[in-house]
Amino acid sequence: MQRAVVRDRNDTRQYDDLADEWWRPEGAFAALHWLCAGRAELLPPAVGGDDVLVDLGCGGGLLANYSAGYVHVGVDVTMSALTISAERGVQALQGDVGRLPLRDASAAVVVAGEILEHVSDLPAVVAEICRILRPGATVVMDTINATRIARFTLVTVAERLPGGPPPRIHDPELFVVPERLQALFELHGVRLEVWGIRPSVGDYARFLLDRQRPVRMVRTRSVSIVYQGVGTREPR
Ligand SMILES: C[S@@+](CC[C@H](N)C(=O)[O-])C[C@H]1O[C@@H](n2cnc3c(N)ncnc32)[C@H](O)[C@@H]1O
C-alpha cells in the first residue's frame, strides 16, 4: 500500500515504503511481475554449474522464480529489497549499478529489468554491464522510451491505474532513447536488438475485473513506450 509520505520522483526510499509489496502479484509492483515473466523468456537456458546471472536493480528478487540453474546475484541500492531477494535465494549485494562490485568478465548473463530508466549516468551503467559480461555472454533488458507518449501513458495515466507503476516512482527525465542505448552498447562491442512490448489488452481487462491472473506482455512493432532487448558480447 502507498504510504502517506510524498517522496521526490525516483527517490529510492519509495522502495522501502513499498517493501511489503514486492511479492504481492496484484499489488503496487504488479507490472514488474508481468515484465519479469516476459524478460525470463529471453534468458539463455542455464547449463548448470556456476554460471552467474547478475540481476541489476534486482529489487525484491522477482526474477528468482526463473533463475534456476544460475548463481543468481542481485545488485541494488535498497537494503530492504535486498533482504527480501535474499530470502528468495538471490545472492544480494548492495551497490550502485554505475559501479558494480563485481569482477571483469564474471557474468554469463546480465539482466537490466526496469532499472535503466532510474539511473542518471547511463553511459557508466552500460560500461559496467559490458565490463562484467564475459565473452559470448548475454544482456537482457527492458526499459521505457523517452517519448511524449511514454510520459503520458506511464506517468500521467498509468500511475493512476491498477497495475500501473506506483505514483512518483519514475522521473520521465531519465527515460531512455533506444538508439542512444544501442549506440552506448555498440561502443563496447555489444549489438543490442530491441523491440516494443505492451500488456495484453484482454489479460489487462481480466486483471481489472478480478486482480487474480497475471497479464502477459506481448510484442509490438513500436518501441515508443516500453521496449525489451537482448545483446551478446562478442566471443573472443
Ligand atoms: C523498478 S525496480 C525494478 C526491480 C526489478 N528489476 C524488477 O524488475 O522486479 C528498480 C530497482 O532498482 C533499484 N535502483 C534504483 N537505482 C539504482 C542504482 N543506481 N543502483 C542500484 N539499484 C538501483 C531500486 O532500489 C529498485 O529496487
The ligand as an SDF file (V2000), in Angstrom:
LIG
                    3D

 27 29  0  0  0  0  0  0  0  0999 V2000
   11.6010   -0.6120  -10.8090 C   0  0  0  0  0  0  0  0  0  0  0  0
   12.5360   -1.5110   -9.6530 S   0  0  0  0  0  0  0  0  0  0  0  0
   12.9510   -2.9430  -10.6300 C   0  0  0  0  0  0  0  0  0  0  0  0
   13.2130   -4.1590   -9.7830 C   0  0  0  0  0  0  0  0  0  0  0  0
   13.4630   -5.4380  -10.5550 C   0  0  0  0  0  0  0  0  0  0  0  0
   14.4790   -5.2880  -11.5610 N   0  0  0  0  0  0  0  0  0  0  0  0
   12.2040   -5.9630  -11.1590 C   0  0  0  0  0  0  0  0  0  0  0  0
   12.0180   -5.8010  -12.3830 O   0  0  0  0  0  0  0  0  0  0  0  0
   11.3950   -6.5150  -10.4090 O   0  0  0  0  0  0  0  0  0  0  0  0
   14.0720   -0.6250   -9.6340 C   0  0  0  0  0  0  0  0  0  0  0  0
   15.0560   -1.1250   -8.6130 C   0  0  0  0  0  0  0  0  0  0  0  0
   16.3160   -0.5140   -8.8950 O   0  0  0  0  0  0  0  0  0  0  0  0
   16.9110   -0.0820   -7.6980 C   0  0  0  0  0  0  0  0  0  0  0  0
   17.8050    1.0280   -8.0380 N   0  0  0  0  0  0  0  0  0  0  0  0
   17.4720    2.2800   -8.4320 C   0  0  0  0  0  0  0  0  0  0  0  0
   18.5820    2.9890   -8.7250 N   0  0  0  0  0  0  0  0  0  0  0  0
   19.6380    2.1630   -8.5260 C   0  0  0  0  0  0  0  0  0  0  0  0
   21.0470    2.3020   -8.6750 C   0  0  0  0  0  0  0  0  0  0  0  0
   21.6000    3.4450   -9.1010 N   0  0  0  0  0  0  0  0  0  0  0  0
   21.8350    1.2380   -8.3840 N   0  0  0  0  0  0  0  0  0  0  0  0
   21.2970    0.0650   -7.9400 C   0  0  0  0  0  0  0  0  0  0  0  0
   19.9620   -0.1180   -7.7820 N   0  0  0  0  0  0  0  0  0  0  0  0
   19.1520    0.9130   -8.0770 C   0  0  0  0  0  0  0  0  0  0  0  0
   15.7620    0.2540   -6.7820 C   0  0  0  0  0  0  0  0  0  0  0  0
   16.1650    0.1750   -5.4250 O   0  0  0  0  0  0  0  0  0  0  0  0
   14.7330   -0.8000   -7.1690 C   0  0  0  0  0  0  0  0  0  0  0  0
   14.8600   -1.9460   -6.3790 O   0  0  0  0  0  0  0  0  0  0  0  0
  1  2  1  0
  2  3  1  0
  2 10  1  0
  3  4  1  0
  4  5  1  0
  5  6  1  0
  5  7  1  0
  7  8  2  0
  7  9  1  0
 10 11  1  0
 11 12  1  0
 11 26  1  0
 12 13  1  0
 13 14  1  0
 13 24  1  0
 14 15  1  0
 14 23  1  0
 15 16  2  0
 16 17  1  0
 17 18  1  0
 17 23  2  0
 18 19  1  0
 18 20  2  0
 20 21  1  0
 21 22  2  0
 22 23  1  0
 24 25  1  0
 24 26  1  0
 26 27  1  0
M  CHG  2   2   1   9  -1
M  END
$$$$
